[in-house]
Amino acid sequence: MEQRTARAADQPSGAARPGCGPARPHDGPAVPVPDAADARRAIPRTDHLLRDPRLSPAVDRLGVGVVKAAVREAQQRARDGGIPPEQVLQTALALLPGTASGLRPVLNATGVLLHTNLGRAPLSAAARQAVQEAAGPTDVELDLATGVRARRGRSALAALRDRVPAAGAAHVVNNGAAALVLAATALAAGKEIVVSRGEMVEIGDGFRLPDLLVTTGARLREVGTTNRTTAADYAAVLGPDTGFVLKVHPSNFRITGFTCSAETAELTGLGVPVVVDIGSGLLAPHPALPEEPDADTQLRAGAALVTASGDKLLGGPQCGLLLGDQDLVRALARHPLARALRVDKLTLAALEATLTGPPTPTALALTADPVRLRARAGQLAETLAADGLDVRAVDSRATVGGGGAPGVTLPSAALSLPGPYAAALRTGRVPVVGRLEAGRCLLDLRAVPERDDARLAEAVREAGPAGKGRA
Ligand SMILES: *Cc1c(COP(=O)(O)O)cnc(C)c1O
């Protein structure tokens, strides 16, 4: 917080960001300053520091604003007596962030595989590499063989169609919500979208799909009740005003008990397009998640269009997938609104590599063997306990999260630490986000790749009583 305020004051542009270094305002011993005024005079000046060969490379790497903000923060600490003036330069160096972006990489030890606040799906190494390569000029819309303009993102779209054989065509937009908006605008503006009362979903943070749909100029025609909607309920309201029937996967809640809902196959014979928002982006059935709908099955059942997110169970970048009837998808892709929702080359690169590359971190987390997770937790707890920390390995339950597989829990294993670790770990040099349960801080390993175990252990040590980063 302190650093945020300092940054805002220093750099109205918001470009500067000193807050990512290991040091913190209370770091290091408070040095007694015999003559505060002398000490203040000895604080090196900003222009001197920026020209120092130890700092000047950072100006090229991060931009002068970011470096200046780190320098000012270090100078302030010296003025406040927190560090001696001769430590200003090394403190500024320590305060420099790893990149010029304010986003900090964190370890997701929440036990929620797709945590929306942590950016949902982590990209695979293949996708990261593809993003890196695509960052410069690319042939995203150019056929290099002929030198003429080509279909934007054609190889990503081909990869998507390869994975969903039942789709006649595919299109990609900015996110799942955008996919729905495009479908509603193109197919139902001024008309009705017929939807079950049991599928009027709030997707999170106060955003509700019904509200989103009516912004397109479509009217919602609700049918059935919260717990029961039959195919006959839909059939009864269809007419010339119908734009399409919408099926929405209740991806973040479950209604159980006296319930019934119409299957896609029961609705596709009614003479209007059926659009299915499957949410989580499974392209084909997943053995571990038998109740989660997938694109291929829905299209085979006769859906005209399936919409989904790219950064949920598919394990890719944020994007929205539109898969289905060839003419319909092509018409959507040519709609004027499509231009406002289109994705950039980085997304296309990451999506294609996700589709064609090795299993994603999300897929690996989903299928991780609980026996292996317990062994990892045991090993980590043993080494950390040997360092004198109050830590033990415990069994845990992980969830899919991010709008997928509601009610499903996956057996997992965690490190259990005293509650105050939660905040110390979150604000450490390598931030770790765990969860609090019965006053203990649990670090669930299911969403933590095994190769990060050493980093996790190090972060715990630093957050502990002997660690420098103690909050
Ligand atoms: C997640 C979700 C959405 C929204 O997708 P975003 O990619 O977050 O825009 C829409 N519908 C369902 C059923 C979802 O699960």
The ligand as a Tripos MOL2 file, in Angstrom:
@<TRIPOS>MOLECULE
LIG
   15    15     1     0     0
SMALL
NO_CHARGES

@<TRIPOS>ATOM
      1 C1        -17.2190  -18.2920  -17.0960 C.3       1 LIG1
      2 C2        -18.5370  -18.3050  -17.7720 C.ar      1 LIG1
      3 C3        -18.9340  -17.2510  -18.6110 C.ar      1 LIG1
      4 C4        -18.0870  -16.0290  -18.8030 C.3       1 LIG1
      5 O1        -16.9130  -16.3100  -19.4790 O.3       1 LIG1
      6 P1        -15.6910  -15.2620  -19.4240 P.3       1 LIG1
      7 O2        -14.6470  -15.9190  -20.2540 O.co2     1 LIG1
      8 O3        -15.3490  -15.0970  -17.9950 O.co2     1 LIG1
      9 O4        -16.1990  -13.9960  -20.0230 O.co2     1 LIG1
     10 C5        -20.1420  -17.3460  -19.2370 C.ar      1 LIG1
     11 N1        -20.9330  -18.4150  -19.0620 N.ar      1 LIG1
     12 C6        -20.5940  -19.4500  -18.2710 C.ar      1 LIG1
     13 C7        -21.5190  -20.6070  -18.1360 C.3       1 LIG1
     14 C8        -19.3800  -19.4320  -17.5990 C.ar      1 LIG1
     15 O5        -19.0320  -20.4560  -16.8200 O.3       1 LIG1
@<TRIPOS>BOND
     1     1     2 1
     2     2     3 ar
     3     2    14 ar
     4     3     4 1
     5     3    10 ar
     6     4     5 1
     7     5     6 1
     8     6     7 2
     9     6     8 1
    10     6     9 1
    11    10    11 ar
    12    11    12 ar
    13    12    13 1
    14    12    14 ar
    15    14    15 1
@<TRIPOS>SUBSTRUCTURE
     1 LIG1         1 GROUP 0 **** ****
